[in-house]
Amino acid sequence: MAETASTGNSSLEAASDECKYNLDYPEKGLCLIINMENFSSALRLEQRKGTSEDEKSIADVFKKIGFRVQIEKDKTCTKIMSILGKVAEDNHSNIGCFVCFIMSHGEKGIFYGFDDFIKEEDLFALFEGENSPHLIGKPKIFFLQKCNGKKIDLGVTLHGATEANAKVNMIPTEADFLYHYATTSGYVSWRNKKGSWFVQSLCKVLEQYWDKKELLHILTLVNRKVAIEFKSQPDAFKQLPCFVSTLTNLLYFY
C-alpha cells in the first residue's frame, strides 16, 4: 500500500549516539535454554549427544555476562509451549533483555520436542508485543541450534583470495527481535560429543568479546568462525550460521 512517509533524518542523526538498548535494570536479562537430548521412540530421532556440553557452555557464559539462566530439558511440545507462554506473559519490568536457546533436531521452520514438532512461527508469536507487553521495546534474541533441512554443504575452494533511544509512541509488532540460526535454510548443522559447532563458537566468541563489542559484530564473528574453522571428518563438509534482525537499537551486554 502506498503511503507518504516522513524520513526524520535529522532526528535519526541526533539520536545516533543514543540508540542503544538500556540494560540498566535490576537484572540484565533472562536466558532460557530449551535443551532436547532425548526423544520419544515413536519419532525415531537419535539422541543428541554433546548437547549437555552446549548447555553448560551457554549457562556459564550468560551467567558471567549477568543473566539469570533457566534450563528446561527433554520436555514435550505441550510443556515447551506452556513454559514459553508463561515466560512471555510474565512481568519482566525488572529485566532488560530476553535470550532463548532452542537446541533440538529440526527441519526448515520447525523443531522437535520430546513427542512432536513445534513451528518456529508459533514460538516467535508468543513474544510479539500484544502477547508479551513487558518485553515491548526490549531485545528478544533467539538462538536456534538445529538442522534447517537435509542438504549438506560441500564447501567451495577460494581462488585468488587471501584471509586476512528515541522516544516513540508506537513501534512495529515484530520490532526488536533477532534470530540466529545454526545454519542457513535447507542445510544440516553439525554436532559431536564435545557440543555443536555453532553453540561452542558462539560461547567462545561471547566469552572473548561480550564486554567489548556490539552484539551484531559478535554474531558476525561467530558466523566467520564456524564457516572458516570447522569441517566435518572425514568428508570436510562445511556449515554457515545466519541471523535475521529487527533490532532497532545497538545491543551491548556491558
C-alpha positions in Angstrom: 0.0 0.0 0.0 1.2 3.5 -0.9 1.8 5.9 2.0 3.6 9.2 2.4 6.4 8.7 4.8 8.3 11.2 6.9 12.1 10.4 6.7 13.0 12.1 10.0 16.7 12.2 9.0 17.6 15.0 11.4 16.1 13.3 14.4 17.7 10.0 13.5 21.1 11.6 13.2 20.6 13.4 16.5 19.7 10.2 18.2 22.6 8.1 16.7 24.7 8.4 19.8 21.9 7.3 22.0 20.4 4.4 20.0 21.5 1.7 22.5 19.2 -0.7 24.4 19.1 0.1 28.1 20.2 -2.9 30.1 20.4 -0.9 33.4 17.8 -3.0 35.2 17.9 -4.9 38.4 18.5 -8.0 36.2 20.4 -7.6 32.9 18.4 -10.3 31.3 16.9 -13.8 31.3 18.4 -16.6 29.3 16.1 -19.5 28.8 17.6 -22.8 27.5 15.3 -25.4 25.9 17.6 -28.4 25.5 16.4 -31.6 23.8 18.7 -34.6 24.1 16.2 -37.5 24.2 13.0 -38.1 22.2 10.1 -40.5 22.1 10.9 -43.7 20.3 7.9 -43.0 18.1 9.8 -40.1 16.5 12.8 -42.3 15.6 15.2 -39.4 16.3 18.7 -40.1 17.6 19.9 -38.9 21.0 21.6 -35.6 20.6 24.9 -36.5 22.2 27.0 -33.5 23.1 24.1 -31.1 23.8 24.9 -31.2 27.5 28.2 -29.6 26.7 26.4 -26.8 24.8 24.0 -26.3 27.7 26.9 -25.9 30.2 28.8 -23.5 27.9 25.7 -21.3 27.4 24.9 -21.3 31.1 28.5 -20.4 32.1 28.9 -17.5 29.6 25.5 -15.9 30.2 25.9 -16.1 34.0 29.2 -14.3 33.6 27.5 -11.7 31.4 25.0 -11.2 34.2 21.9 -13.0 33.0 19.6 -15.2 35.1 19.6 -18.7 33.4 16.6 -21.1 33.3 17.2 -24.6 31.9 14.4 -26.8 30.6 15.4 -30.3 29.3 13.6 -33.0 27.3 10.1 -31.5 27.5 7.0 -32.5 25.5 5.7 -29.9 23.0 2.8 -29.0 25.2 5.2 -28.4 28.1 7.6 -26.4 26.0 4.8 -24.1 24.7 3.4 -23.8 28.3 6.9 -22.8 29.6 7.4 -20.3 26.8 3.9 -18.9 27.1 4.4 -18.3 30.8 7.8 -16.6 30.2 6.2 -14.4 27.5 3.4 -13.3 29.8 5.4 -12.8 33.0 6.1 -9.3 34.3 9.6 -8.5 33.0 9.7 -4.9 34.3 13.0 -5.8 36.1 14.9 -7.2 33.1 16.5 -5.5 30.1 16.8 -8.4 27.6 15.4 -11.8 26.8 17.5 -14.6 25.3 16.2 -18.0 24.3 18.2 -21.0 23.1 16.4 -23.8 21.2 18.6 -26.9 20.9 17.0 -29.8 19.2 16.5 -31.8 15.9 14.7 -29.8 13.3 13.9 -29.0 9.7 13.1 -25.8 7.9 10.6 -23.9 10.1 10.2 -26.5 12.8 12.0 -28.0 15.8 11.2 -31.1 17.8 10.0 -31.5 21.4 10.0 -34.9 23.1 6.9 -36.1 21.3 6.2 -34.0 18.3 7.3 -30.8 16.4 6.7 -27.1 17.0 6.5 -24.4 14.4 9.1 -21.7 14.9 6.4 -19.1 14.0 4.2 -20.3 16.8 7.2 -19.8 19.2 8.1 -16.4 18.0 4.4 -15.2 18.0 4.3 -15.7 21.8 6.8 -12.8 22.2 5.2 -10.3 19.9 4.1 -7.1 21.6 0.5 -7.8 22.2 1.3 -11.2 23.8 4.3 -10.1 25.8 3.8 -6.5 26.8 6.6 -6.3 29.4 9.2 -7.1 26.7 8.0 -4.4 24.3 10.9 -2.3 23.2 13.4 -4.7 24.7 15.7 -7.1 22.7 14.4 -10.6 22.3 17.2 -12.9 21.0 16.6 -16.4 19.8 19.5 -18.9 19.0 18.4 -22.0 17.2 20.8 -24.9 17.3 19.0 -27.3 14.9 19.1 -28.5 11.3 17.3 -26.3 8.8 16.9 -29.0 6.2 18.7 -32.1 4.9 21.2 -30.6 2.4 24.9 -30.9 3.2 27.2 -28.0 2.5 30.1 -29.4 0.5 32.0 -26.2 0.6 33.9 -24.4 -2.2 37.5 -23.6 -2.8 38.7 -20.0 -2.6 40.6 -18.7 -5.7 42.5 -15.5 -5.8 41.6 -14.6 -2.2 43.6 -14.2 1.0 42.4 -14.5 4.6 43.2 -11.7 6.4 16.9 5.5 22.4 14.4 7.9 20.6 11.1 8.5 22.3 8.2 7.0 20.3 4.6 6.2 20.9 4.3 3.1 18.7 6.7 0.6 17.3 6.1 -2.3 14.8 4.7 -5.5 16.4 7.8 -7.5 15.3 10.4 -4.9 16.3 13.4 -5.8 18.5 13.8 -9.4 17.6 16.9 -11.3 16.5 17.0 -14.9 15.3 20.4 -16.6 14.9 20.3 -19.9 13.2 23.0 -22.6 13.4 22.8 -23.0 9.6 21.3 -21.5 6.5 18.0 -22.5 5.2 17.8 -26.1 3.9 21.1 -27.3 5.4 22.1 -29.6 8.3 24.0 -28.4 11.3 26.9 -30.4 12.9 27.5 -31.6 16.5 29.7 -34.1 18.2 30.3 -35.3 21.8 32.0 -32.0 22.6 29.0 -30.0 21.5 27.8 -28.2 18.4 30.0 -26.1 16.1 27.5 -23.2 16.4 26.9 -23.1 20.1 30.5 -23.7 21.1 31.7 -21.0 18.7 29.1 -18.6 20.0 30.1 -19.1 23.6 33.8 -18.7 22.8 33.3 -15.5 20.9 30.9 -14.1 23.6 33.4 -15.0 26.3 36.1 -13.0 24.4 34.0 -10.0 23.3 30.8 -9.6 25.2 32.3 -6.7 27.2 34.0 -5.1 24.2 31.8 -5.3 21.1 28.2 -4.8 19.9 26.1 -7.9 19.5 25.8 -8.0 15.7 29.6 -7.6 15.5 29.9 -10.5 17.8 27.5 -12.7 15.8 29.2 -11.9 12.5 32.5 -13.2 14.1 30.6 -16.3 15.1 29.5 -16.8 11.5 33.0 -16.4 10.4 34.4 -18.8 13.0 32.1 -21.6 12.1 32.5 -21.0 8.3 36.3 -21.0 8.4 37.5 -23.1 11.3 35.2 -26.1 11.1 34.8 -29.0 8.7 33.4 -32.5 9.3 35.6 -35.6 9.3 36.3 -37.4 7.0 34.1 -35.6 4.4 35.1 -32.0 5.0 31.5 -30.8 4.9 31.0 -27.1 5.9 28.4 -25.1 7.8 27.4 -21.4 7.9 25.2 -19.8 10.5 23.0 -16.9 9.7 20.9 -14.3 11.5 17.9 -12.1 10.9 17.5 -8.9 12.9 14.7 -6.5 13.5 16.6 -4.8 16.3 16.1 -1.1 16.4 19.0 -0.2 18.6 22.5 -1.3 19.2 22.9 -4.0 21.9 25.8 -4.0 24.2 25.9 -6.6 27.0 28.2 -4.3 29.1 
